[in-house]
């Protein structure tokens, strides 16, 4: 087989056409993703059980929880910026899973919400984040939102308020797992992962991004098994695989970054590795698109 490299890059390793199911550590048998703060199994089972154990995946990708009048729509709509469709290079970012101690993204709030509120939960969360970071007097205790902006801009510096609006106007965003965790140490159930995989493929088909970035290796390990290896991006001596997914005739390159909570501090990521990988993913995916 002729060794192929990422377009125009001496710092990429040969392409491998195997599928994810043929690679050790990938596919249904690999470990579950979990809330990024701990690997402990969730100890408070009752709310998680109420939300997850009756998970149903209907035909036509309509996600619900429960049965009959007690059913709840499960799929939270993906944020797409007002300029997303007009971007020559489209980026889709996925976080891990929502978690909060109160409000709509808490387990209690989620269980009490209406179906329409659940569907718009992610969109409302992004709107709230944009407003909060655009207001210098507002404090928002989150590591994810600044990280998303840094990734999209490829910068290490803390983003200014106006940059949140600018970035989210042109990208798409959602959490990979759509239901909130009952506690920060809880991990998603097998049912939630099954829904997440279907929802992710639906996003790729509908949004047609050129690059998908997932903010956690645990998410990366639980992506659908329909992709194939494209190349390995290199930053210094570190190597990370990129995969390509084909949805409705459109190809999307996918890469992963470490979750902000595992490598973050007040001044940002502890080193430039994650931002350098983000830049490399953008470069490789841009050249991949231009070669089509």
N, C-alpha and C positions, 0 to 999 in steps of 0.2 A: 504494500500500500504506500502511496506517495504521502509523505508527511506534509500536512497543510498547516498554515499558521494564520493567526488572526491578521486581518488585512493591514499591511504596512507596518507591522510591529515585530522587531527582533525579540521583544520581551514577552512573547506568547509561546506556549507549548503546543505540540501537535494536536490536531483535532481527532476525536475519537467518536465514531458513529454509534456507539452502544446506547441503549436506552437506560433510563434511570433504574429500571428494575434489574439490570444486569450489573449494577455497580454496588459494591459493598457499602452499606451504610445508608442506602437510599431505598425508597419504596415502602410499602405497607408494613414491613417488618422492622423498619428503623424506629428509633425511640420517638416518643410523642413530644411535641413542643409543649412548653409550659410557661407560666408566668416567669419573666426573666430574673426575678429576685431570688429564686430558690429552686432546688430540685426536689424539695419535699413533696410528697403526695398530700393533697388537700385533706386537712383533718376535719373541717366543718362540712360534712357531706350533705346535710339536709337541703339547703337552698340550691346547691349545685345539682343534687339529684332531681329536685322538683323541676329544674330548668332543662336538664339534659337527658334524663333517662327515658323520656317519651318523645325524643326527637324523631321527626318524620321528614323524609325527603320525597316530595311529590314529583310526579312526572311534570316535565316542562320547567324544571328548576324553580318551583315555588316552594319556599321553605317555611314550615310551620312548626310550632311546638304545641303539643296537646292534641286533643280531639274535640270535634263538635264546637259548641259555643265557647269552650275554654281554650280553643287553639290560639296560638300567637304567631304572627308572622316573624320569621327568624332573620331573614336576610336584610342587613342594613345597607342602604344604597351607598355606592361609592361616590365620593366627592370628585367632581370634575370641574376644574376652573373654567371661568367664562371664556377664556382664550385657548383652552386645551385643544379643541378640534382644529384650530388654525395653526398650531405649532408644526413646523416642518419636522421637528424631532420631538416625539411625545414620550413622556416619562410617567410611569405608574409606580407609586411607592406603597408598600404595605408595612404596617407595624405588626406587633405580635398579637395582642388581644386587649380589649378595653378593661380597665380596672379603676374603680373609684370607691371611696368609702361612703359617698352620698351622691345624689343626683341621678340622672338618667343612666349614666354608665356604671352605676353600682348595681349589684345583683338585686337588691331590694327595689330600686327604682325601675330596673328593667322588667321585673315581674309585675309591677303595678302599672306599666305603661300601656297605652293603646297600640294597636297594630301600626297605625300611621306614625306614631311617635317612634316606635322601634325602627321602622323603615328609614326615618330621617335622622336617627340618632347620630350617625357618623357625620352627616352633612352639618347638623347643628353644632357638633363638637368642633369642627373645623372653623365654622363661622365665629364661634365663641373665642377660639384661639387667636384668630386674626384680629378680632376686636381687642382682646386683652393685650396682645403684644404691640398693637398699634397705639395703645394708651400708656404713656410712660408712668402713670400713677397706679397702674394695675399690676399686681404680682400674680404670676401663674406658675404653679409648682409642677412643672413638667420638663422632662429631659428630651422628650421625643420631638416636639415641635421645632425647637432650634436646630436639632440634628437634621430634620427633614430639609429645612431651608439651607443648611450648610452643604448637604449632599447635592441638592439641586444647583446650587451656585458654585460648588467645588471650592469653598473657602473655609479657612480655619477660624477666621474672626467671628465674634459673636454678631449675628445679624441685627440690623436696625429694624425698627418697627415697620417701616415702609416695605422692607424686603419680604416680610411675611405675606403681605397682600400680593406683591409682585409674583412671588414664587407660586403661591396657591392659586393664582389666576391662570397659571399655565400647566400645572401638573394635575394628576389624579391621585387620590389617596383613600385608603381604607385600612382597617385592621384585618389580618388574615383570618383570625377567629372572630366571629361576629357577636357572640354572646360574652358578656363580662364575666370575669372570674369572681368567685365568692370571696376570695382573699388573695393577697399578692403572691402567696406561695402555692396557689392552686394550679393545676395543669389542666388543659382542655381534655375532654373525653374523646373516645373514639368516634362518637356520633358527631361531635363538633368538628373534628378533623375531616370527617367525610363530607360534611356540608362545606367546610372551608375549601376543600379541593374543587368541588363543583362550582362554588362561587368564584374562585380564582380563574378557572377556565372560562367562565361566563364573562368575567371582566376582560380577559385577553381578547375574546371574540368581539365584544361590544365596543371596547375602548381602543383596540388596535394600537397599543403602545409599541414603540420601537425598543424601549428598555424598561424592564421591570426590576426594581430593587427591593429586596426584602430585608427588614431591619432585625434580623435574628437568625443565627445559624439553625436554631431549632425549627424555625419556619421553613428555612431552606430544606431541611431534612424531611419535611412533611409535604413538600410540593407534589402535585400530581406526577405520576410515573410515565406520562406520555411524552415528556421532553427527551431531547438527546444532547449529548455533550457537544459543545462547539469548540471551545479552546480553554486554556488556562491563563488567566491574567496574572501578571507578576508585578509585585511592588517590592523592590529590594530582593530579599531571599524568600519572601512569602509568596505563596501560590494559591489562587482560588479559581475553581472551575466556573465557567459560564456555560449555561445551557440555552438551547433554542427550543421554543414551543411554536407549533403551527396551529392557528385557530382561524377557521373560515378563510383559509388561503393566505393569512397574514402571519409573518414570522416575528417573534419577539425574543430578544436576548434577555436572559435573567442572570442576576448576580446577587450576592448577599453581603451584608455588612454586619458587624457585631452590634447587638442591641445597645443603645446609648447608656442604659443603666449599668451595663457591665464594664464600660470603658470611659465613662463620663466623669467629669468633675466640674467645679464651678467655672473654670476657664475653658471648658470644652473637652473634646476627646483628649485623652492623655498624650497621644502622639498623632502624627499626621497619617498613620497607616490607613485608617478608614476613609479619610478624605481622598488620599491618593488612590485607593481602590475605586472610589466613586468616580474620580476623574478618568481612571483607566476604563471603567465600564462604559462611560459616556463616549470616550474616544473609540473604543472597539465597536460599540453598537452604532455609532455614527458612520463609521467606515463600512460596516455591514449593510446599513441601509443604502448608502451611496453606491455600493457595488451591485445592488439589485437592478 
